[in-house]
Amino acid sequence: MISALAFASTLYAAEDNFSFETPEQRAAFLTLTAELRCPMCQNQNIADSDAMIAHDMRRKVYTLLKQGKTEAQVIDYMKTRYGDFVHYQPPVTIATLWLWAVPVLFVFIALLFIVRRKSASPPEDMAAKLAKADAMLEQDKE
């Protein structure tokens, strides 16, 4: 019983409890923690992650919002510190354009190759081939 109470108190202590001055700050905090990716988990946002770095990032988001920073400023801070990967909406760059363009180009080239291959060599008439083979056999008999 005592160990269960001790365990419950450690769980409560590990939970992040933030108090906000305005509902707008709370909404901004919830939005930002849902938009920022945990660098350790890589497939979870910092709101859902239990990793220590996610706890640190949530505290930093809270601190920046308390300092009066806007959502864009907080995102810029996190991108500067952790890279573009930390935001679920990465910027459009030449590298990200290639990620979209290469598969489309591949499909286009493959379709072009298939169409050209089918139209390049029309199949010969099988009856003409048999007649030619018969003629060759007749020549061999003579």
C-alpha positions in Angstrom: 0.0 0.0 0.0 2.7 2.4 1.0 4.8 1.6 -2.1 1.7 2.2 -4.3 1.3 5.7 -2.8 5.0 6.4 -3.3 4.8 5.3 -6.9 1.7 7.4 -7.5 3.4 10.5 -6.0 6.4 10.0 -8.3 4.1 9.8 -11.3 2.4 13.0 -10.3 5.7 14.7 -9.7 6.9 13.7 -13.2 3.9 15.2 -14.9 4.2 18.7 -16.3 1.9 21.2 -14.7 1.8 24.6 -16.4 -0.3 27.6 -15.4 -1.2 30.2 -18.0 -2.2 33.8 -17.6 -4.6 33.8 -20.5 -6.6 31.1 -22.4 -4.8 32.3 -25.6 -1.4 31.3 -24.0 -2.8 27.9 -23.1 -4.1 27.4 -26.7 -0.8 28.5 -28.2 1.0 26.1 -25.9 -1.3 23.2 -26.9 -0.9 24.0 -30.6 2.9 24.3 -30.4 3.4 21.1 -28.4 1.2 19.3 -31.0 3.2 20.8 -33.9 6.7 20.1 -32.6 8.2 16.7 -33.1 10.3 14.9 -30.4 13.8 14.5 -31.7 14.3 11.3 -29.8 11.0 9.6 -30.6 10.8 11.0 -34.2 7.2 9.9 -34.7 5.6 11.6 -31.7 4.9 15.2 -30.9 6.3 16.7 -27.7 2.8 16.7 -26.2 2.5 12.9 -26.4 6.2 11.9 -25.8 7.5 10.9 -22.4 11.2 11.3 -23.4 13.2 13.7 -21.2 14.0 15.9 -24.2 10.2 16.3 -24.8 9.8 17.4 -21.2 12.6 19.9 -21.7 11.1 21.2 -24.9 7.6 21.6 -23.3 9.2 23.6 -20.5 11.1 25.7 -23.0 7.9 26.4 -25.0 6.1 27.4 -21.8 9.0 29.7 -20.8 9.1 31.3 -24.2 5.4 31.9 -24.2 5.6 33.4 -20.7 8.2 35.8 -22.1 5.7 37.0 -24.6 7.1 35.2 -27.7 4.8 34.5 -30.6 4.1 31.0 -31.9 6.3 31.8 -35.0 9.2 32.9 -32.7 8.9 29.7 -30.6 9.0 27.6 -33.7 12.0 29.5 -35.1 13.8 29.0 -31.8 13.1 25.3 -31.8 14.2 25.0 -35.5 17.4 26.8 -34.7 18.2 24.6 -31.8 17.0 21.2 -33.2 16.8 21.7 -37.0 13.9 21.7 -39.4 13.1 18.1 -38.5 11.5 19.3 -35.3 8.6 21.0 -37.0 6.0 18.8 -38.7 5.7 21.3 -41.5 9.2 21.6 -43.0 10.1 24.4 -45.3 10.0 23.9 -49.0 13.6 23.8 -50.3 15.4 22.3 -53.3 16.0 19.1 -51.3 12.4 18.7 -50.3 11.3 19.4 -53.9 13.4 16.5 -55.1 11.6 14.2 -52.7 8.4 15.0 -54.5 9.7 15.3 -58.0 11.8 12.1 -58.3 8.9 9.7 -57.9 6.8 11.6 -60.3 9.6 11.7 -62.9 10.2 8.0 -62.4 6.5 7.1 -63.1 6.5 9.4 -66.1 9.7 7.8 -67.5 8.5 4.3 -66.8 5.2 5.0 -68.6 7.0 6.5 -71.5 9.3 3.5 -71.7 6.3 1.1 -71.7 4.4 3.0 -74.4 7.5 3.2 -76.6 8.3 -0.5 -76.2 4.8 -1.6 -77.1 4.6 0.6 -80.2 8.2 0.1 -81.4 7.9 -3.5 -82.7 4.6 -4.6 -84.0 4.2 -8.3 -83.8 4.7 -10.2 -87.1 1.9 -12.3 -88.6 2.3 -15.9 -87.4 0.9 -17.3 -90.7 3.7 -15.4 -92.6 6.3 -16.9 -90.3 4.9 -20.4 -90.8 4.9 -20.0 -94.6 8.5 -18.8 -94.5 9.5 -21.8 -92.3 7.7 -24.2 -94.7 9.5 -22.6 -97.7 12.8 -23.1 -95.9 12.0 -26.8 -95.2 11.0 -27.3 -98.8 14.4 -25.9 -99.9 16.2 -28.3 -97.6 14.4 -31.3 -99.0 15.5 -30.6 -102.5 
